């Protein structure tokens, strides 16, 4: 059983790509620039904060991203 047309699939793919770029750009803009030679715990903390921001953004927009 066919639930959508090719045009709808392409439109949804473009919307998801644009939303992904917007979310990624926003998270990267919020994060401070990496400090050269920062201690490992600081780098790990920054990475975990970034992962958390991506998770929160994805959870917020899950209804739009879900196919």
Secondary structure as UniProt FT lines:
FT   HELIX           6..30
FT   TURN            36..37
FT   HELIX           40..60
FT   HELIX           62..65
//
